[in-house]
Amino acid sequence: MLVAPLSPRPSRATWLLLASLYCAQGLPSGLVAHALPALLRQQGVDLALIGLLKLLALPWLLKALWAPWVDRWRHPRLGHARGWILPLQGSVVLCLALLALLDGPRLLSEQFSLLLGLLLLINLAAATQDIATDGLTVRLLSERWRGLGNSVQVGGYKIGMLLSGSGLLLLVGQMGWNLALASLALLLAALTLPVWHWQERPNPAPEQAASGPALLCQHYRGLLRQPGMGAWLALLMSFKLGDSLASPMIKPMLVDLDWGLGALGQLTLLSSLCGILGALAGGWLYARLGAWRALLLGGVLQALTLASLASLTQGAADSLVYSLALLEQAADGLSSVVLFAAMMRQCRSAHEGADFTLQASLQLLLAGLVGATSGLLAKAIGYPGLFLTAGLLGLLALLLLYPARLRLSANTPARASVDAAPHHSTPVR
């Protein structure tokens, strides 16, 4: 297959486009992962029910089942990426607007099932949009720029989580539920403007070689049959298990430690900024250390910071809470970028979008199931026991680095093919 020549530096408009898309994807996640656990706990909702919010991530782990069709279908007028992103992002705006019209306290208590239904629709749309966005990122960025692209991905995503997490908590405290959710819907609408104005050049549709289940087999058979892929997938699915167990219970724990919504919002703001800095550091470390060593360092930092949260008990100094929360988010950002960069390394040329989606779905499979049990485990062994268990899980996952070392060290990063080169899509300058 022909290899595209080294591409020039992507334009500012390209980075703005990608940052806005990944920031938009972070908005639903921040709402579910940061804002809602605190709001629900304030309403007296049981920890077990709060932990079940993790099940709303099901579309993210199942999206590989429809990813090949997202790769193939394109809108005759809007184009391939815009044909998916614009209507999906618009549907999330509508769902948020509907949430803004409903009564917040009732929605968080007696209308809890309605809240879950709307959040599930939001996650379904956001997960499907992510398929199109990841494929677009691969087409716009050559291999030379994909390391920085991962930092933009995680950084933009964390900014979105920051705005809908701490930002929403602050707004709910000052403006109430309705105006806060309306502001979130307006923000997402504004983040749609870059892709709305972006001019996508026609991209030829792939050949219809198969359909139905055969299309799934055709897409993924080659990836799964690569040497050492089993060891890599085991590491991939285990690497963030500790984080998935601990993260849903951080906000409820702080609420139980008598932290108010305003204080939680300020803490999440600062810790999220540290997460963005950690994401930038992760891209730099990956380039300097390589996949294996960067994963080892990121995994150790992640496990230690999660275990350190066990020291937060009643009467813990605010300075200790801030220090540990900032370190935990920095380690999370660093380890996430390193993991995503290693995932890109496993993608085959001309199959990058589907290959990345499958890996992301598998990574979320165990993480979602483990995260759903976090509330039950916190009730059984307490918050300190939960965070110590999470740190232990993180360290145990690193044992899988050894069998995966050949895959991480010997595998050559996928080269950008002519079909995936940036010349198919040009952002407006």
C-alpha positions in Angstrom: 0.0 0.0 0.0 1.2 3.5 -0.8 2.3 5.6 2.1 1.5 9.3 2.3 4.4 11.7 2.6 5.2 13.4 5.8 2.4 15.9 6.4 2.9 19.5 7.5 1.9 20.8 10.9 -1.9 20.7 11.3 -3.5 24.1 11.1 -4.9 25.9 14.2 -8.4 25.3 12.8 -7.7 21.6 12.8 -6.7 21.6 16.5 -9.7 23.9 17.3 -12.0 21.4 15.5 -10.7 18.4 17.4 -10.5 20.2 20.7 -14.2 21.3 20.4 -15.4 17.8 19.5 -13.6 16.1 22.4 -14.6 18.8 24.8 -18.2 18.2 23.7 -17.8 14.5 24.4 -16.6 15.3 27.9 -19.8 17.2 28.8 -22.0 14.2 29.3 -19.3 12.3 31.2 -18.7 15.2 33.6 -22.4 15.4 34.3 -22.7 11.6 35.1 -19.3 11.1 36.8 -18.9 14.3 38.8 -22.0 16.4 39.1 -24.8 13.8 39.5 -23.2 11.6 42.2 -22.8 14.7 44.5 -26.3 16.0 43.7 -27.9 12.5 44.2 -26.1 12.0 47.5 -27.2 15.4 48.7 -30.8 14.2 48.0 -30.1 11.1 50.1 -30.0 8.6 47.3 -28.4 5.3 48.3 -24.8 4.6 47.4 -25.7 1.4 45.6 -27.9 3.4 43.2 -25.3 6.0 42.7 -22.8 3.3 41.7 -25.2 2.0 39.1 -24.8 5.2 37.2 -21.7 3.5 35.7 -24.1 1.2 33.7 -25.0 4.3 31.7 -21.6 3.8 30.0 -23.0 0.7 28.2 -23.2 2.4 24.8 -19.5 3.2 25.1 -18.5 -0.4 25.5 -21.0 -1.7 22.9 -20.3 0.9 20.2 -17.9 -1.5 18.5 -21.0 -3.4 17.3 -22.1 -0.5 15.1 -18.7 1.2 14.4 -18.2 -0.5 10.9 -21.5 1.0 9.8 -20.5 4.5 11.0 -17.3 4.1 9.0 -19.3 3.2 5.9 -22.4 5.4 5.8 -22.1 9.0 4.8 -24.7 11.8 4.3 -25.0 12.9 0.7 -25.0 16.6 1.6 -23.3 16.9 5.0 -20.5 14.4 4.2 -19.1 11.5 6.3 -18.0 13.0 9.6 -20.4 16.0 9.6 -23.3 13.7 8.7 -22.9 11.8 11.9 -21.5 14.5 14.3 -24.0 17.3 13.7 -27.3 15.3 14.2 -25.9 13.4 17.1 -24.5 16.4 18.9 -27.8 18.2 18.2 -29.7 15.4 19.9 -27.6 15.7 23.0 -28.4 19.5 23.1 -32.1 18.7 22.9 -31.8 16.1 25.8 -30.0 18.6 28.0 -32.6 21.3 27.1 -35.3 18.8 28.2 -33.5 18.2 31.5 -33.4 21.9 32.0 -37.2 22.1 31.7 -37.8 19.5 34.4 -37.9 20.0 38.1 -34.4 19.2 39.5 -35.3 17.8 43.0 -38.1 15.6 41.6 -35.9 14.4 38.8 -33.2 13.4 41.3 -35.6 11.5 43.5 -39.1 10.3 42.4 -38.4 10.7 38.7 -35.0 9.0 38.8 -36.0 6.5 36.1 -36.8 9.4 33.7 -33.4 10.9 34.5 -31.6 7.6 33.7 -33.5 7.2 30.4 -32.5 10.6 29.2 -28.9 10.1 30.3 -28.8 6.8 28.5 -30.0 8.5 25.3 -27.3 11.2 25.8 -24.6 8.5 26.2 -25.8 6.6 23.1 -25.5 9.7 21.0 -22.2 10.7 22.4 -20.7 7.2 22.0 -21.7 7.0 18.4 -20.3 10.5 17.7 -17.1 9.3 19.3 -16.7 6.7 16.5 -17.0 9.4 13.8 -14.7 11.7 15.8 -11.9 9.2 16.2 -12.0 8.3 12.6 -11.8 11.9 11.6 -8.9 12.4 13.9 -7.0 9.6 12.3 -7.7 11.1 8.8 -6.7 14.6 9.8 -3.5 13.7 11.7 -0.5 11.8 10.4 1.4 9.5 12.6 3.8 12.3 13.5 1.1 14.3 15.1 -1.0 11.6 16.8 0.9 11.8 20.1 -0.1 15.4 20.5 -3.5 14.5 19.2 -4.0 12.1 22.2 -3.1 15.0 24.5 -5.7 17.2 22.8 -8.2 14.3 23.0 -7.7 13.8 26.8 -7.2 17.5 27.5 -10.4 18.5 25.6 -12.3 15.7 27.2 -11.2 16.7 30.7 -12.1 20.4 30.0 -15.6 19.2 29.0 -15.8 17.1 32.2 -14.6 20.1 34.2 -17.3 22.4 32.8 -20.1 19.9 33.3 -18.8 18.7 36.6 -17.5 21.4 38.8 -19.0 24.1 36.6 -22.4 22.6 36.9 -22.2 22.1 40.6 -21.2 25.8 41.0 -24.1 26.9 38.8 -26.7 24.7 40.5 -25.7 26.2 43.8 -26.0 29.8 42.5 -28.7 29.6 39.8 -30.6 26.4 40.4 -31.1 23.2 38.4 -33.0 24.7 35.4 -30.7 27.6 34.5 -27.6 25.5 35.1 -28.7 22.7 32.7 -29.8 25.4 30.2 -26.3 26.9 30.3 -24.9 23.4 29.7 -27.1 23.0 26.6 -26.1 26.4 25.3 -22.4 25.5 25.8 -22.7 22.3 23.8 -24.5 24.2 21.0 -21.6 26.7 20.9 -19.1 23.8 20.7 -21.0 22.6 17.6 -20.1 25.7 15.6 -16.5 24.6 14.6 -17.8 21.4 12.9 -20.8 23.3 11.5 -18.4 25.7 9.7 -15.9 23.0 8.8 -15.8 22.2 5.1 -15.5 18.4 4.6 -14.3 17.3 1.2 -16.0 14.3 -0.4 -14.5 11.0 0.8 -15.1 7.9 -1.3 -17.2 5.3 0.4 -15.4 1.9 1.0 -16.3 -1.1 -1.1 -19.4 -3.0 0.2 -17.5 -6.3 0.6 -19.8 -7.6 3.3 -22.9 -6.8 5.4 -24.5 -7.7 8.6 -22.4 -9.8 11.1 -20.0 -10.6 8.3 -19.0 -7.0 8.2 -18.0 -7.1 11.9 -15.9 -10.2 11.3 -14.3 -8.7 8.3 -13.3 -5.5 10.3 -12.0 -7.2 13.5 -10.7 -10.6 12.5 -7.4 -9.2 11.3 -6.8 -7.2 14.4 -7.6 -10.0 16.9 -5.3 -12.4 15.0 -2.2 -10.3 15.3 0.6 -11.9 17.3 0.5 -11.0 21.0 -2.9 -9.4 20.8 -4.4 -11.5 23.6 -1.8 -10.3 26.1 -2.3 -6.7 25.0 -6.0 -6.9 25.3 -5.7 -8.4 28.8 -3.6 -5.5 29.9 -5.9 -3.0 28.1 -9.0 -4.3 29.9 -7.2 -4.3 33.3 -5.2 -1.1 33.3 -7.9 1.3 34.5 -9.9 -1.1 36.7 -8.7 0.5 39.9 -9.7 3.9 38.7 -13.1 2.7 37.6 -13.7 1.2 41.1 -12.6 4.3 43.0 -13.7 7.3 40.9 -17.5 6.9 41.3 -17.2 7.1 45.1 -14.9 10.1 45.5 -17.6 12.7 45.3 -20.1 10.8 47.6 -17.2 10.3 50.1 -16.6 14.1 50.2 -20.3 14.8 50.6 -20.3 12.4 53.6 -17.3 14.4 54.9 -19.6 17.5 54.9 -18.2 19.1 51.8 -20.8 21.4 50.2 -21.5 21.7 46.4 -19.6 24.9 46.1 -16.5 23.5 47.7 -16.8 20.3 45.6 -17.0 22.5 42.5 -13.9 24.4 43.4 -12.0 21.2 44.1 -13.1 19.6 40.9 -12.1 22.7 39.0 -8.5 22.6 40.3 -8.1 18.9 40.1 -9.4 18.8 36.5 -6.8 21.5 35.6 -4.2 19.2 37.1 -5.6 16.4 35.0 -5.1 18.4 31.8 -1.5 19.1 32.8 -1.1 15.4 33.4 -2.5 14.6 30.0 0.1 16.9 28.4 2.9 15.3 30.5 1.6 11.9 29.4 2.1 12.7 25.7 5.6 13.9 26.4 6.6 10.9 28.5 5.2 8.5 25.8 7.4 10.1 23.2 10.5 10.0 25.5 10.1 6.6 27.2 8.1 4.5 24.7 5.0 2.5 25.3 6.1 -0.1 27.8 7.9 2.2 30.2 5.3 5.0 30.0 2.6 2.5 30.8 4.6 1.2 33.8 5.2 4.7 35.2 1.6 5.8 34.5 0.2 2.7 36.1 2.3 3.0 39.3 1.4 6.6 39.7 -2.3 5.8 39.2 -2.3 3.0 41.7 -0.5 4.9 44.4 -2.7 8.0 44.2 -5.9 5.9 44.3 -4.7 4.1 47.4 -3.7 7.4 49.1 -7.4 8.5 49.1 -7.9 5.9 51.9 -6.3 8.4 54.3 -9.2 10.8 53.9 -11.4 10.4 57.0 -13.7 12.6 59.0 -11.9 15.7 60.0 -9.2 15.4 57.3 -7.6 18.8 56.6 -8.7 20.6 53.4 -5.1 20.9 52.3 -4.7 17.1 52.4 -7.9 16.6 50.4 -6.8 19.1 47.8 -3.3 17.6 47.6 -4.5 14.0 47.0 -7.3 15.0 44.6 -4.9 17.1 42.5 -2.3 14.2 42.4 -5.0 11.6 41.6 -6.3 13.6 38.6 -2.8 14.3 37.3 -2.1 10.6 37.4 -5.4 9.9 35.7 -4.7 12.3 32.9 -1.1 11.0 32.4 -2.1 7.3 32.4 -5.1 7.8 30.1 -2.9 9.5 27.4 -0.3 6.8 27.6 -2.9 4.1 27.3 -4.7 5.8 24.3 -1.4 6.3 22.6 -0.6 2.6 23.0 -4.0 1.7 21.7 -3.3 3.8 18.5 -0.1 1.9 18.1 -2.0 -1.4 17.7 -4.3 0.0 14.9 -3.9 -1.3 11.4 -3.5 1.1 8.5 -6.8 1.9 6.8 -8.7 0.3 9.8 -7.7 2.9 12.5 -11.2 4.1 13.4 -12.8 0.6 13.9 -9.7 -0.8 15.6 -9.5 2.0 18.1 -13.2 1.7 18.8 -13.0 -2.0 19.5 -10.1 -1.5 21.9 -11.9 1.4 23.6 -15.1 -0.8 24.0 -13.1 -3.7 25.4 -11.4 -1.4 27.8 -14.7 -0.1 29.1 -16.2 -3.6 29.4 -14.7 -4.7 32.7 -14.3 -1.1 33.9 -18.1 -0.5 33.6 -18.9 -3.7 35.5 -16.4 -3.0 38.2 -17.5 0.6 38.6 -21.1 -0.5 39.0 -20.1 -2.4 42.1 -18.3 0.5 43.7 -21.2 1.6 45.8 -21.9 -1.9 47.1 -18.2 -2.4 48.0 -18.1 1.0 49.7 -21.1 0.0 51.9 -19.5 -3.3 52.7 -15.9 -2.3 53.6 -16.0 1.5 53.8 -14.4 4.2 51.8 -10.8 3.4 53.0 -11.1 -0.3 52.1 -12.5 0.6 48.7 -9.6 2.9 47.8 -7.0 0.5 49.0 -8.6 -2.2 46.9 -8.5 0.1 43.9 -4.8 0.8 44.4 -4.1 -3.0 44.7 -6.1 -3.6 41.5 -4.0 -1.0 39.7 -0.7 -2.6 40.8 -1.9 -6.2 39.9 -2.8 -5.0 36.4 0.8 -4.0 35.9 1.8 -7.7 36.1 0.3 -8.0 32.6 2.9 -5.6 31.2 5.5 -8.4 31.1 3.6 -10.8 28.8 2.5 -7.8 26.7 6.1 -6.3 26.4 6.8 -7.9 23.0 3.6 -6.4 21.6 4.5 -3.0 23.0 8.1 -2.9 22.1 8.2 -4.8 18.7 5.0 -3.5 17.2 5.5 -0.7 14.6 3.1 2.2 14.8 0.6 2.2 12.0 1.6 4.4 9.2 -0.8 6.8 7.6 -2.1 5.4 4.3 -3.2 7.4 1.3 -6.8 6.6 2.2 -6.3 8.0 5.7 -4.2 11.0 4.8 -5.3 14.5 5.8 -6.0 15.6 2.2 -9.5 14.2 2.3 -10.7 16.8 4.8 -9.7 20.4 5.1 -10.7 22.7 8.0 -11.7 26.3 7.3 -8.9 28.7 8.0 
